Amino acid sequence: MKISFGVPISGPWARPDNMRTVARRAEELGYAGLWTFQRLLYPEGHAMGPVYRSVHDPLITLAHLSAVTERIELGVGVVNAFMQPVMLAKQLATLQTLAGGRLVAGVGLGWLEEEFAASGVDFAGRGRRGEEFVRVLRACWSEEVVAHEGEFYRVPPAHMDPKPEPGPPPVLMGGVAEPALRRAGRIADGWMSSSREDLTTIDQKIAQVKAAAEQAGRDPGALRFVVRGVTKVRTGQRAPLTGSYAEIRADVDELAAKGVTEVFHDLNFDPEIVTAPAQEAMRRAEEALEALAPAS
């Protein structure tokens, strides 16, 4: 089981100095990875809550942190298919090379219609779009001449260089519905949970992804299963990854027993963190970094 940490990317605490502090300290403490997420916009009057109100770009954030770290993985969970895949392939390839092969690329279908509208992309057919999206990414990273004619994307025969070094990043897919789980098993390097996942039954979703991989002739044992930990340090409250530090660590062990291969503690999804003054949020984050660090 890998233990990772979400960098400050949402709310007042998401300042460049705080991002660097968390990244460097996480690496010093032996965390496996740093994670970001994408929220392009927040529709006026929407009920999403403070987590999504003010969010930095995830890839530019990781590029910045790649320059102040050396070993820790850099994950985005997730970028959504309202983006243009050829442009994204170029960005991810460059980031993979600049980071020395430390990138993990999470891809999602997206669920906020307003983001699709603002991007000029049809909201319908997201499942088929997502599958073709991944094919285009991988073609750009691996084929000498990229040529694609699909339902959603067209790439005239062309070179896209340089290729990512030392190779393409692993691609994880999100999604909660059964078709999304099967898709992850068929075509992705793993699956990652959403912030609303019921962690008490996550083993059932992992089993569905593995079954789809096996049916596709792939090795289910090679897949990664990453949990976005909506981690909330509380006294007198109890839920998966909510409670005392000892209780949260025990929850991580239970997730490992259910087949999860990585948990990243994401304090961005704690409303008390993203609405707190930056100094207080960082005090709590630095305490959590120490208390939840992987065993040496």
Legacy VTK file of the C-alpha trace (Angstrom):
# vtk DataFile Version 3.0
C-alpha trace
ASCII
DATASET POLYDATA
POINTS 296 float
0.000 0.000 0.000
1.329 3.395 -1.022
0.491 6.453 1.094
0.386 9.795 -0.729
-0.823 13.352 -0.071
-2.929 15.955 -1.850
-1.154 19.274 -2.348
-2.911 22.555 -1.516
-4.812 23.375 -4.685
-8.216 24.624 -3.480
-9.130 27.581 -1.284
-7.053 30.169 0.618
-4.324 27.737 1.666
-3.499 26.935 -1.994
-0.597 29.373 -2.229
2.681 28.688 -4.021
4.744 28.707 -0.813
2.336 26.266 0.840
2.368 23.978 -2.190
6.164 23.839 -2.060
6.217 23.290 1.697
3.803 20.362 1.521
5.587 18.839 -1.489
9.039 18.987 0.046
7.916 17.738 3.441
5.920 14.885 1.912
8.996 13.767 0.013
11.150 13.987 3.149
8.639 11.866 5.078
8.562 9.124 2.460
5.143 9.680 0.916
4.761 7.920 -2.420
3.056 10.703 -4.362
1.580 14.181 -4.562
-1.873 14.607 -6.111
-3.923 17.389 -7.667
-7.394 17.573 -9.210
-9.149 19.597 -11.886
-12.046 22.016 -11.622
-12.253 24.334 -14.602
-15.038 26.608 -13.368
-17.722 26.993 -10.714
-21.166 27.818 -12.139
-22.888 30.746 -10.493
-25.258 29.587 -7.780
-24.087 25.963 -7.909
-24.345 23.819 -4.778
-20.964 22.071 -5.150
-19.607 23.736 -2.038
-16.322 25.405 -1.094
-14.027 22.597 -2.264
-14.574 23.519 -5.919
-14.987 27.280 -5.576
-11.355 28.282 -6.270
-9.019 25.686 -7.790
-5.624 26.064 -9.478
-4.737 24.280 -12.709
-3.528 20.773 -11.775
-0.856 20.295 -14.443
0.826 23.660 -14.023
0.854 23.015 -10.276
2.568 19.654 -10.799
5.069 21.176 -13.219
6.011 23.709 -10.560
6.360 21.029 -7.895
8.412 18.796 -10.167
11.149 21.412 -9.957
11.285 21.409 -6.144
11.129 17.628 -5.633
13.259 14.743 -6.878
11.693 11.328 -6.191
8.028 11.599 -5.271
5.382 10.708 -7.876
3.199 13.473 -9.317
-0.418 12.520 -9.927
-3.422 14.301 -11.377
-6.776 12.838 -10.427
-8.340 13.610 -12.784
-8.249 15.668 -15.985
-11.534 15.444 -17.850
-12.475 14.613 -21.414
-13.762 18.083 -22.239
-10.088 18.860 -22.911
-8.546 18.377 -26.360
-6.534 15.123 -26.173
-3.732 16.038 -28.593
-2.941 19.208 -26.678
-3.176 17.320 -23.395
-0.894 14.574 -24.750
1.752 17.195 -25.496
1.457 18.725 -22.016
1.601 15.378 -20.235
4.530 14.180 -22.347
6.512 17.294 -21.482
5.634 17.046 -17.798
6.609 13.367 -17.725
10.008 14.213 -19.206
10.634 17.264 -17.019
9.693 15.271 -13.914
11.976 12.378 -14.817
9.188 9.861 -15.339
7.258 10.547 -12.130
3.869 11.429 -13.629
0.614 9.495 -13.095
-2.180 10.657 -15.407
-5.716 10.218 -14.127
-8.437 10.698 -16.757
-12.154 11.179 -16.140
-15.237 11.655 -18.257
-16.371 14.794 -16.445
-19.802 15.449 -14.959
-20.289 19.235 -14.925
-22.202 20.242 -18.047
-21.130 23.868 -17.809
-17.471 22.882 -18.210
-18.286 21.053 -21.435
-20.272 24.048 -22.694
-17.431 26.442 -21.902
-14.982 24.113 -23.682
-17.154 23.747 -26.792
-17.541 19.989 -26.285
-20.764 17.980 -26.466
-21.768 16.560 -23.078
-23.501 13.558 -24.670
-21.643 10.322 -25.357
-19.026 10.905 -22.671
-18.280 7.211 -22.237
-17.413 6.685 -25.898
-15.548 9.980 -25.927
-13.479 8.945 -22.901
-12.427 5.679 -24.490
-11.368 7.387 -27.715
-9.685 10.111 -25.666
-7.339 7.558 -24.087
-6.584 5.968 -27.464
-5.523 9.351 -28.855
-3.315 10.082 -25.847
-1.488 6.786 -26.188
-1.139 7.104 -29.945
0.504 10.501 -29.516
2.943 9.053 -26.998
3.915 5.907 -28.883
3.361 6.075 -32.641
5.976 7.464 -35.014
3.215 8.895 -37.228
-0.030 9.640 -35.424
-3.129 9.246 -37.587
-6.598 8.978 -36.075
-10.098 9.107 -37.530
-12.740 8.557 -34.867
-16.198 9.519 -33.770
-14.992 12.498 -31.737
-11.418 13.262 -32.795
-9.446 13.529 -36.021
-5.674 13.712 -36.153
-4.158 14.066 -39.653
-1.005 11.954 -40.177
1.655 13.807 -38.232
4.658 13.472 -35.962
4.295 14.411 -32.299
7.716 14.646 -30.725
9.459 14.453 -28.389
7.939 11.357 -26.864
7.627 11.227 -23.068
10.763 9.993 -21.299
11.541 7.466 -19.963
8.166 6.354 -21.371
4.464 7.179 -21.316
2.917 7.847 -17.893
0.464 5.300 -16.512
-3.146 6.231 -17.263
-5.736 5.686 -14.547
-9.446 6.161 -15.176
-12.114 7.377 -12.795
-15.845 6.733 -12.818
-18.374 5.059 -10.562
-20.929 3.428 -12.869
-20.485 -0.154 -14.024
-19.622 0.806 -17.638
-16.894 3.122 -16.346
-15.460 0.366 -14.150
-15.424 -2.075 -17.058
-13.775 0.541 -19.265
-11.008 1.072 -16.704
-10.388 -2.666 -16.602
-10.269 -2.931 -20.396
-8.036 -0.019 -21.315
-6.468 1.726 -18.303
-3.507 1.031 -16.042
-5.811 1.262 -13.050
-8.829 2.925 -11.484
-9.192 5.727 -8.982
-12.140 6.499 -6.769
-14.103 9.729 -6.599
-14.387 11.933 -3.535
-17.886 10.524 -2.942
-16.921 6.853 -3.042
-18.414 4.529 -0.419
-15.159 3.103 0.903
-16.928 0.372 2.844
-17.798 -1.388 -0.427
-14.866 -0.348 -2.604
-13.718 -3.954 -2.862
-16.796 -4.626 -5.008
-15.786 -1.979 -7.542
-12.206 -3.240 -7.560
-13.523 -6.719 -8.309
-15.519 -5.369 -11.273
-12.480 -3.625 -12.721
-10.354 -6.752 -12.309
-13.008 -8.944 -13.912
-13.171 -6.651 -16.944
-9.387 -6.709 -17.240
-9.327 -10.499 -17.134
-12.063 -10.730 -19.768
-9.966 -8.439 -21.986
-6.966 -10.729 -21.632
-5.103 -8.355 -19.340
-3.369 -9.037 -16.019
-5.634 -7.723 -13.237
-2.783 -8.021 -10.768
-0.866 -5.298 -12.626
-3.578 -2.653 -12.123
-3.375 0.213 -9.654
-6.319 1.082 -7.418
-6.039 4.573 -5.983
-8.344 6.094 -3.367
-8.780 9.825 -3.040
-8.895 9.985 0.725
-11.407 12.579 1.863
-9.458 12.693 5.096
-10.922 14.651 8.006
-9.184 14.753 11.355
-11.946 14.976 13.948
-12.690 14.261 17.576
-15.982 12.516 18.254
-16.809 11.918 14.570
-16.367 8.614 12.790
-16.526 7.560 9.145
-13.976 5.998 6.800
-10.887 8.267 6.914
-12.665 10.568 9.391
-11.659 10.441 13.050
-8.474 10.447 15.081
-5.105 9.839 13.483
-5.035 6.312 14.886
-8.485 5.593 13.444
-7.526 7.005 10.041
-4.380 4.870 9.925
-6.487 1.816 10.772
-8.857 2.726 7.939
-5.921 2.805 5.512
-4.952 -0.719 6.596
-8.529 -1.865 5.993
-8.509 -0.355 2.499
-5.316 -2.258 1.740
-7.094 -5.451 2.748
-9.877 -4.587 0.287
-7.439 -4.408 -2.626
-6.578 -0.688 -2.687
-2.962 -0.113 -3.754
-2.666 3.593 -2.868
-4.459 6.116 -0.666
-3.758 9.816 -0.876
-4.929 11.979 1.992
-6.594 14.971 0.347
-7.293 17.751 2.832
-8.629 19.895 -0.007
-11.908 17.997 0.411
-12.231 18.909 4.094
-14.495 22.017 4.253
-12.741 23.074 7.461
-9.437 23.278 5.583
-10.557 25.028 2.394
-12.506 27.700 4.311
-9.891 28.302 7.006
-7.312 31.098 6.932
-4.231 29.855 5.106
-2.024 29.832 8.209
-4.461 27.670 10.192
-5.022 25.296 7.287
-1.282 24.833 6.926
-0.821 24.240 10.653
-3.322 21.399 10.468
-1.881 20.080 7.208
1.670 19.945 8.551
0.432 18.107 11.638
-1.430 15.623 9.426
1.624 15.133 7.200
3.639 14.030 10.207
0.936 11.931 11.846
-0.167 10.035 8.712
3.262 9.527 7.147
4.149 6.047 5.893
6.029 3.838 8.306
9.750 4.050 7.690
LINES 1 297
296 0 1 2 3 4 5 6 7 8 9 10 11 12 13 14 15 16 17 18 19 20 21 22 23 24 25 26 27 28 29 30 31 32 33 34 35 36 37 38 39 40 41 42 43 44 45 46 47 48 49 50 51 52 53 54 55 56 57 58 59 60 61 62 63 64 65 66 67 68 69 70 71 72 73 74 75 76 77 78 79 80 81 82 83 84 85 86 87 88 89 90 91 92 93 94 95 96 97 98 99 100 101 102 103 104 105 106 107 108 109 110 111 112 113 114 115 116 117 118 119 120 121 122 123 124 125 126 127 128 129 130 131 132 133 134 135 136 137 138 139 140 141 142 143 144 145 146 147 148 149 150 151 152 153 154 155 156 157 158 159 160 161 162 163 164 165 166 167 168 169 170 171 172 173 174 175 176 177 178 179 180 181 182 183 184 185 186 187 188 189 190 191 192 193 194 195 196 197 198 199 200 201 202 203 204 205 206 207 208 209 210 211 212 213 214 215 216 217 218 219 220 221 222 223 224 225 226 227 228 229 230 231 232 233 234 235 236 237 238 239 240 241 242 243 244 245 246 247 248 249 250 251 252 253 254 255 256 257 258 259 260 261 262 263 264 265 266 267 268 269 270 271 272 273 274 275 276 277 278 279 280 281 282 283 284 285 286 287 288 289 290 291 292 293 294 295
